[in-house]
C-alpha cells in the first residue's frame, strides 16, 4: 500500500504515542504474559491512558485569520485515527483526539491548553499551530510533563529545545524555507526583481532572513509587511507598493487568508506577478 505524505505524518503520531506510552511510569498492571516489556506496554502509565484507550488533545485554529486550510488538520487526524483503530489501535488501545479552537490567538491558547490538560486529562498534545501560542504554553506543559508533539511552527526553538522541554516541531524552520526559496529563484529566475510581503512576526521575519541568505539582499528590491489584525482592510496597499517598485516576482511569507488577499489585490490592480508562498 502506498502511504501519502499526510499518512506518513499521522503514522508517526501513532509511533510517537506508542513510544511515549511505553516510557511512562507504570501505576498499575494487568500483565498478559511474563515478559516485562509486555507488562509495560499493556499497563496504564499516564493521564489520558487506560487499558483500552489513549486520549490526545490539540489546540487548533478552527476560526480566525489562519483558519482556511488549517481548520482541516484536526478532522484529517481524526480520520486517520479511525483507520488505525480499525486495525487494532496502539497495543490494543483505541486512540482518540479531543481538540478545541484557539482562534489563532495566543491568549486563548493558554486557556484552551489548560482545559485540555486539567479538565480532559489528555496524555499529550499533537499538531498544534503557531509559534507564539506554543511558546506561551511550553513552560506549563513542561511543568505538567505533557508532551507537545509536531508543533506546526517553523521556529528554530523547536529544533534545539531545552533538555527539560517536551515540545517538538517536525518541519523545516522558517529561515530554511526562505533559504530554499531563495536558491530556487536565484537559479531559475536570475534576472527577477524580487519583492517580499511578509507577516510581521517571527514567521515572516525569519523567512525573510533565510531568503536574503539564499538569494542575496541586492536581489530584493522592495519589502512590505502586514499584521493579521488589519487583514480586514485587504493588502492592496502592499501589493501596489511592490508594483510601483518594479517587482516582477513576489515571495510571500503569509498565512492562507493573507495569500488569498494578495492574489485578490493583484487581480484588482490588473497585474499578474509570479508568486512564491511559504
TORBA-268573 format. One record per residue (C-alpha): x, y, z. Coordinates in steps of 0.05 Angstrom, whole numbers, padded with zeros to 5 digits, always signed. Layout:
XYZ
...
***
This chain:
+00000+00000+00000
+00027+00069-00019
+00026+00117+00040
+00014+00191+00026
+00052+00248+00059
-00003+00263+00109
-00009+00189+00124
+00065+00185+00140
+00058+00244+00188
-00001+00215+00225
+00031+00146+00226
+00089+00179+00261
+00038+00206+00312
+00019+00134+00327
+00092+00113+00333
+00108+00171+00380
+00047+00155+00423
+00070+00083+00426
+00139+00103+00448
+00116+00154+00499
+00064+00106+00527
+00118+00054+00537
+00164+00104+00572
+00114+00124+00625
+00116+00104+00698
+00072+00043+00708
+00019+00057+00761
-00019-00008+00754
-00011-00071+00713
-00050-00128+00684
+00004-00169+00650
-00016-00214+00593
+00050-00252+00594
+00112-00260+00637
+00151-00211+00594
+00168-00144+00629
+00160-00109+00561
+00090-00137+00552
+00073-00115+00622
+00098-00044+00608
+00063-00037+00541
-00003-00061+00566
-00008-00021+00631
-00038+00048+00641
+00022+00093+00651
-00001+00166+00649
-00061+00212+00649
-00103+00200+00586
-00084+00127+00581
-00128+00068+00603
-00124-00006+00588
-00165+00006+00525
-00155+00079+00503
-00107+00137+00492
-00134+00208+00493
-00095+00261+00456
-00111+00335+00455
-00098+00391+00406
-00104+00466+00402
-00129+00480+00332
-00142+00542+00291
-00214+00529+00271
-00232+00602+00265
-00194+00668+00257
-00148+00692+00202
-00107+00628+00197
-00167+00580+00195
-00171+00570+00119
-00133+00506+00105
-00110+00496+00177
-00181+00481+00201
-00177+00415+00162
-00118+00388+00203
-00156+00360+00263
-00211+00326+00222
-00156+00294+00179
-00121+00268+00241
-00186+00241+00269
-00199+00204+00203
-00132+00171+00205
-00140+00152+00278
-00206+00118+00259
-00168+00079+00207
-00113+00060+00257
-00165+00040+00309
-00199-00005+00259
-00133-00042+00252
-00127-00051+00327
-00101+00016+00351
-00037+00020+00392
-00024-00043+00432
-00099-00055+00433
-00115+00016+00455
-00161+00060+00414
-00133+00129+00400
-00179+00189+00403
-00169+00263+00393
-00203+00320+00431
-00189+00388+00402
-00210+00459+00417
-00207+00524+00377
-00155+00574+00399
-00174+00623+00343
-00101+00636+00326
-00098+00677+00390
-00041+00663+00439
-00082+00686+00499
-00138+00638+00481
-00088+00583+00471
-00067+00585+00544
-00139+00576+00567
-00152+00520+00517
-00089+00481+00535
-00102+00485+00610
-00172+00459+00598
-00146+00401+00556
-00096+00383+00610
-00135+00396+00674
-00207+00380+00653
-00199+00328+00600
-00134+00296+00624
-00103+00287+00556
-00040+00245+00551
-00006+00292+00501
-00019+00349+00453
-00008+00339+00379
-00006+00382+00316
-00016+00450+00349
-00006+00511+00306
+00032+00578+00311
+00097+00598+00345
+00078+00648+00399
+00019+00607+00425
+00063+00545+00430
+00118+00583+00465
+00067+00612+00515
+00045+00543+00537
+00112+00506+00534
+00133+00522+00607
+00065+00499+00633
+00066+00435+00592
+00138+00421+00614
+00118+00431+00687
+00059+00384+00679
+00102+00334+00639
+00054+00336+00580
+00087+00323+00512
+00070+00372+00456
+00086+00336+00390
+00092+00360+00318
+00080+00434+00331
+00061+00469+00265
+00113+00523+00271
+00180+00535+00237
+00212+00568+00296
+00285+00547+00307
+00267+00539+00381
+00236+00471+00366
+00299+00447+00331
+00341+00453+00394
+00294+00451+00454
+00319+00455+00525
+00336+00389+00558
+00272+00392+00600
+00224+00412+00545
+00174+00362+00518
+00154+00406+00459
+00177+00385+00390
+00168+00411+00319
+00173+00370+00256
+00181+00415+00195
+00237+00457+00167
+00248+00524+00201
+00220+00588+00170
+00291+00610+00155
+00306+00544+00120
+00243+00552+00078
+00265+00622+00058
+00335+00598+00042
+00308+00543-00004
+00261+00591-00040
+00319+00640-00049
+00364+00588-00080
+00309+00566-00128
+00295+00637-00150
+00369+00651-00158
+00376+00591-00204
+00310+00593-00243
+00297+00668-00244
+00366+00701-00244
+00340+00768-00272
+00278+00774-00230
+00264+00837-00190
+00242+00806-00124
+00193+00836-00076
+00173+00807-00009
+00108+00811+00030
+00111+00780+00099
+00073+00772+00164
+00102+00818+00217
+00122+00765+00267
+00175+00711+00274
+00146+00672+00215
+00155+00729+00166
+00220+00759+00193
+00255+00691+00197
+00231+00673+00127
+00257+00739+00100
+00324+00728+00134
+00331+00660+00102
+00310+00688+00034
+00365+00741+00038
+00416+00686+00053
+00393+00644-00006
+00383+00700-00056
+00426+00758-00033
+00400+00824-00006
+00415+00861-00071
+00364+00819-00108
+00307+00843-00064
+00282+00910-00089
+00224+00921-00040
+00191+00891+00021
+00123+00901+00052
+00096+00874+00118
+00027+00865+00147
-00006+00850+00214
-00060+00797+00218
-00104+00844+00257
-00110+00890+00196
-00127+00838+00143
-00199+00862+00141
-00173+00922+00102
-00141+00878+00049
-00070+00880+00023
-00079+00926-00037
-00033+00979-00008
+00024+00930+00000
+00016+00899-00070
+00012+00969-00101
+00077+00988-00067
+00112+00926-00094
+00084+00940-00164
+00109+01012-00160
+00178+00987-00142
+00181+00948-00207
+00175+00879-00175
+00162+00822-00224
+00167+00765-00174
+00138+00763-00104
+00157+00719-00045
+00102+00715+00006
+00111+00692+00078
+00037+00691+00094
-00020+00652+00125
-00073+00627+00075
-00121+00685+00084
-00067+00736+00071
-00043+00697+00010
-00113+00699-00019
-00118+00774-00005
-00052+00785-00041
-00078+00749-00103
-00143+00788-00100
-00104+00853-00096
-00063+00833-00157
-00126+00819-00196
-00157+00886-00174
-00095+00923-00197
-00094+00886-00263
-00027+00854-00252
-00004+00782-00251
+00061+00773-00214
+00096+00706-00206
+00089+00689-00132
+00124+00640-00086
+00089+00626-00020
+00114+00596+00044
***
